[in-house]
């Protein structure tokens, strides 16, 4: 598929979809705000198949029996790594030593995080956005006197992500970052799929900035320290990113590019305010909010990457 054909395909990809609007369907609407997403959700993550599948509005016995026949959209991260930065070795060759290699001959990334911890932090953030209600006040008038009374916060947890009452400090940092940047969270862990490239992913946080009124996407990253996020190899990333240094920082930027592009091309929604939020980072301090680089917003580059992903056989 050449670039012009892909461009037409992207813009004409407006097939009828079975969708559930999170903003109107109470069964799926657990957001604590009255704001709504700028697009409709048409997919869900399947733990059974470890991929994303389309979401249907109705469920019948036939749907259950044929669930295995639903088209599956694998996560995009593995494909990005194998295609564009599979040769990343954790830093410059001079930095590689026996102390940097684990028992499986994999290069250690020098982070204080792991998949289990990262997943826990994401679940805690989801819990804080969806389930924790803030204290509210009510004002009553009796005998021409106003009386303000605090109402005890009511917590209705539908996600049940934690077995302890203690929320991870990195999750609290994320909420503080949103507050500092005047961003109101709308949804978290928002599944999206691309019928163009046949991959899926999840947006960590979708919110709205109070100052600008614009929608914002935020990607959460945990555990990077000792400036590891900027460690790059001598060789840059693979074409068409041959001019971009091969570092975790730019890996994250590439992931941001893909997420924004899927929302733009497959959901006909442009969100230019995209941030990567690094939590509990020794270099950045408590947290660091990084804006998407301008190269990630170039349509020509996005289309080239989409074409490569579409033509690849990595699943």
C-alpha positions in Angstrom: 0.0 0.0 0.0 1.6 3.3 -1.1 1.4 6.5 0.9 -1.3 8.2 -1.2 -3.4 5.0 -1.0 -2.9 4.8 2.7 -3.9 8.5 3.1 -7.1 7.9 1.3 -7.8 4.8 3.3 -7.2 6.6 6.5 -9.6 9.4 5.7 -12.2 7.1 4.2 -12.1 4.7 7.1 -15.6 5.6 8.4 -17.3 2.3 8.5 -20.3 1.8 10.8 -19.2 0.6 14.2 -21.0 -0.9 17.1 -20.0 1.5 19.8 -20.8 2.3 23.4 -20.6 6.0 24.5 -19.0 6.2 27.9 -20.7 9.5 28.4 -24.2 8.3 28.1 -24.2 4.6 29.1 -24.3 4.4 32.9 -23.1 0.8 32.8 -19.7 2.0 31.5 -19.6 5.5 32.9 -17.6 5.5 36.1 -16.0 8.9 35.6 -16.2 11.3 38.5 -16.5 14.3 36.2 -19.3 15.6 34.1 -17.0 16.0 31.1 -17.2 13.6 28.2 -14.6 12.0 25.9 -14.2 13.6 22.4 -14.7 10.2 20.7 -16.6 7.0 21.3 -15.2 3.8 22.7 -15.5 0.9 20.3 -13.1 -1.7 21.8 -12.2 -3.4 25.0 -9.1 -5.2 26.3 -9.5 -9.0 26.5 -7.5 -10.7 29.2 -8.4 -14.0 27.8 -6.8 -13.3 24.4 -4.3 -10.7 25.6 -5.4 -8.3 22.9 -8.1 -5.7 22.1 -11.4 -6.7 20.5 -14.3 -4.7 19.2 -17.0 -3.8 21.7 -20.6 -4.8 20.8 -23.7 -3.0 22.1 -25.7 -6.2 22.8 -24.7 -9.6 24.1 -26.4 -12.7 23.0 -25.7 -16.4 23.4 -24.5 -16.4 19.8 -22.1 -13.5 20.6 -20.7 -15.5 23.4 -20.3 -18.6 21.3 -18.6 -16.7 18.5 -16.4 -14.6 20.8 -13.4 -16.5 19.5 -14.2 -15.3 16.0 -14.0 -11.6 16.9 -11.1 -9.8 15.2 -8.2 -9.4 17.6 -6.0 -6.3 17.7 -2.6 -7.0 19.5 -0.9 -4.3 21.5 1.3 -1.9 19.5 4.3 -1.8 21.9 6.0 -5.0 20.8 5.7 -4.2 17.1 7.2 -0.7 17.6 10.1 -2.2 19.5 10.8 -5.0 17.0 10.6 -2.7 13.9 12.1 0.6 15.1 14.4 0.1 18.0 15.0 -3.6 18.5 18.8 -3.0 18.5 18.6 -0.8 21.6 21.1 -2.1 24.2 20.4 0.1 27.2 22.9 2.8 26.4 26.2 3.5 24.7 28.4 0.5 24.0 30.9 1.9 26.5 28.3 1.6 29.3 27.7 -2.1 28.7 29.5 -4.3 31.2 29.0 -7.6 32.9 27.2 -5.8 35.7 24.6 -4.5 33.2 23.6 -8.0 31.9 21.1 -10.3 33.6 21.0 -14.1 33.7 19.3 -14.2 30.4 21.9 -12.0 28.7 19.4 -9.2 28.5 20.6 -5.6 29.0 19.4 -4.1 32.2 17.6 -0.8 31.7 18.7 0.7 35.1 15.1 1.4 36.3 13.7 0.9 39.7 10.4 -0.3 38.2 9.1 -3.5 36.7 6.0 -4.6 34.8 4.2 -5.6 38.0 4.9 -2.4 39.8 4.0 -0.3 36.7 0.7 -2.2 36.3 -0.1 -1.6 40.0 0.5 2.2 39.7 -1.7 2.4 36.6 -4.5 0.6 38.5 -4.1 2.9 41.4 -4.4 5.9 39.1 -7.5 4.4 37.5 -8.9 3.9 41.0 -8.2 7.5 42.0 -9.9 8.8 38.9 -12.9 6.6 38.8 -13.7 5.5 42.3 -12.5 8.0 44.9 -15.0 10.8 45.5 -14.0 14.1 46.9 -15.7 15.7 49.9 -18.5 18.0 48.9 -20.5 20.7 50.6 -24.1 21.6 50.7 -25.7 24.9 51.6 -29.1 25.1 53.2 -31.1 28.2 54.2 -33.1 28.0 57.5 -34.6 31.2 59.0 -32.8 33.3 56.5 -29.4 31.9 57.7 -27.1 30.0 55.5 -25.6 26.8 56.8 -22.8 25.0 55.0 -22.3 21.4 55.9 -19.6 19.1 54.6 -20.8 15.8 53.2 -18.6 12.8 54.0 -17.0 11.5 50.8 -18.7 8.4 49.4 -16.4 5.8 47.8 -17.9 3.4 45.4 -15.2 1.2 44.0 -16.1 -0.8 40.9 -12.6 -1.7 39.8 -11.4 -3.2 43.1 -7.7 -2.7 42.1 -6.1 -2.9 45.5 -6.1 -5.1 48.6 -4.7 -2.4 50.8 -5.9 1.0 51.8 -2.5 2.5 51.0 -2.3 4.2 47.6 1.1 4.1 45.9 3.0 7.4 46.1 3.6 7.5 42.4 -0.2 7.4 41.8 -0.6 10.3 44.1 2.1 12.1 42.2 0.2 11.6 39.0 -2.9 13.2 40.6 -0.8 16.1 41.9 0.6 16.6 38.4 -2.9 16.9 37.0 -3.8 19.4 39.6 -0.6 21.4 39.1 -1.3 21.6 35.3 -5.0 22.3 35.8 -6.0 19.2 34.0 -9.3 17.5 34.8 -9.2 13.7 34.2 -12.1 12.3 32.3 -11.1 8.7 31.7 -8.2 6.4 32.2 -7.0 3.2 30.5 -9.1 4.1 27.5 -8.9 1.3 24.9 -8.5 2.3 21.2 -8.0 0.2 18.1 -6.8 1.0 14.6 -8.6 -0.8 11.8 -6.0 0.7 9.5 -3.0 -1.0 11.0 -4.8 -3.8 13.0 -3.3 -2.9 16.4 -4.7 -1.6 19.6 -3.5 0.2 22.7 -4.8 2.1 25.7 -4.6 5.8 26.6 -3.4 6.1 30.2 -5.3 9.3 30.9 -7.6 11.5 28.8 -8.5 14.9 30.4 -9.3 18.5 29.7 -7.2 21.5 30.5 -9.1 24.2 32.5 -6.9 27.0 31.2 -7.3 26.2 27.4 -10.4 24.1 27.3 -8.5 21.6 25.1 -8.5 17.9 25.5 -5.2 16.3 26.7 -3.7 12.8 26.5 -1.2 11.8 29.1 1.0 8.7 29.0 2.4 7.5 32.4 6.0 6.2 32.7 7.5 4.9 35.9 10.9 3.9 37.3 13.4 5.8 35.1 16.4 7.1 37.0 20.1 8.0 36.6 19.2 9.7 33.4 18.4 6.3 31.8 15.5 7.9 29.9 18.1 9.8 27.8 20.6 7.0 27.3 21.0 6.3 23.7 22.9 3.9 21.5 25.4 5.0 18.9 23.1 3.9 16.1 19.8 5.8 15.7 16.4 4.2 15.3 15.4 2.4 12.2 13.9 4.3 9.1 12.0 6.5 8.7 13.3 7.5 12.2 17.0 7.3 11.2 17.6 10.9 12.4 16.1 10.2 15.8 18.4 9.1 18.6 17.7 5.6 20.0 16.7 6.2 23.6 13.8 5.4 26.0 12.8 9.1 25.8 12.3 8.8 22.0 10.7 5.3 22.3 8.1 7.0 24.5 7.7 9.8 22.0 7.1 7.2 19.2 4.5 5.5 21.3 2.9 8.9 21.8 3.0 9.5 18.0 1.1 6.2 17.4 -1.6 6.9 20.0 -2.2 10.4 18.8 -2.3 9.1 15.2 -4.8 6.4 15.9 -7.1 8.9 17.6 -6.7 11.2 14.7 -7.0 8.8 11.7 -9.3 6.1 13.1 -11.5 8.3 15.4 -11.4 11.5 13.4 -10.3 13.5 16.5 -7.2 15.6 16.7 -5.7 16.1 20.1 -2.5 18.1 19.9 -1.9 18.5 23.7 -0.1 15.2 24.5 2.1 14.8 27.5 4.4 12.1 28.9 4.4 12.0 32.7 7.5 10.6 34.3 6.7 9.6 37.9 9.1 9.3 40.9 12.2 10.1 38.8 15.5 10.7 40.5 16.7 13.1 37.7 13.4 15.0 37.3 12.4 15.0 41.0 9.0 13.9 42.1 7.6 14.0 38.5 8.2 15.6 35.2 5.6 16.4 32.5 7.1 16.4 29.0 5.3 17.6 25.9 5.1 15.6 22.7 7.9 16.6 20.3 7.0 18.4 17.1 8.3 15.6 14.9 5.6 13.3 16.3 2.9 15.6 14.8 4.2 15.4 11.2 1.5 13.8 9.1 3.9 12.6 6.5 6.0 10.8 9.1 2.9 9.3 10.8 1.7 7.9 7.5 5.1 6.3 6.7 5.1 4.6 10.1 1.5 3.5 9.7 2.4 2.0 6.3 5.3 0.1 7.7 3.2 -1.3 10.6 0.4 -2.2 8.1 2.8 -4.1 5.9 4.7 -5.8 8.7 3.9 -9.4 9.8 4.6 -8.8 13.5 1.7 -9.6 15.7 
